[in-house]
Amino acid sequence: MTRVLLLGGTAEARALASALVAGGTDVVSSLAGRVSSPRMPVGPVRVGGFGGVDGLVRELREGGFTHLVDATHPFATTMTSHAAAAARAAGVPCLRLARPGWSAHPDAGRWCWVDSYTDARAEAERLGTRKPFLTTGRQTLEHFAAWTDREVVVRVVEPLDRGAPSAWTVLLDRGPFGVEDERKLMREHGVDLLLTKDSGGDYTAAKLDAARGLGVPVVVVRRPAVPSGLTEVGTVADVLTWLSD
């Protein structure tokens, strides 16, 4: 009998959980617990970490799981590497589900692509930004903490762990966002640069279209590479096919 451990927390993970439950597949979704009020998937859910690779190996074996699907955020590099290593150790097939990135977006060739948050900050400074719109997530803000003299607009889902510089505007909000709302936000704050990461999908893509319409330059942090030996697919249907095979 197929029993799936689904590492979730994304819209794709919730869609997969729904499909698996509807199809009668035994699945347990695992959430990291970093968001206080997460959107919950259907079916059984566990919340909290595993205690590293060894803990995940133990969970796979003791839980009787036959398959592991990593559907965490495309930038959740630690969890993805742990999933690949634990699956190998436990002898369990593992697949990575990640929404398609924005490299195929019609405007992708106009954006400045960088490999790290440090590079993103340097490029933004080179472009002379004074009012950047920063949407890379609260766990990345340490890379931009030196911007105390800039009117940074930060949007996060959860409150910050520590206070932001007095010149910053912190917006607590969760997508999906509409293009007109994003355009209005950028206008109201006088945004002169959009700094984001390649989260991909349609959920938060409206800001890219809004930036184009306003002539606001865009800096994008590329996705990290998938661990060697781990196959990645882009749709729920791909995962269902993999499980059926």
Secondary structure, DSSP 8 states (H G I E B T S, - for coil): --EEEEE--SHHHHHHHHHHHHTT-EEEEEE---SSS----SS-EEES--SHHHHHHHHHHHTT-SEEEE-S-TT-HHHHHHHHHHHHHHT--EEEE----STTSTTGGGSEEESSHHHHHHHHHHTT-SSEEE-S-GGGGGGGTT-TTS--EEEESS--SS---TT-EEEE--S---HHHHHHHHHHHT--EEEEE---SSTTTHHHHHHHHHT--EEEE------TT-EEESSHHHHHHHHH-
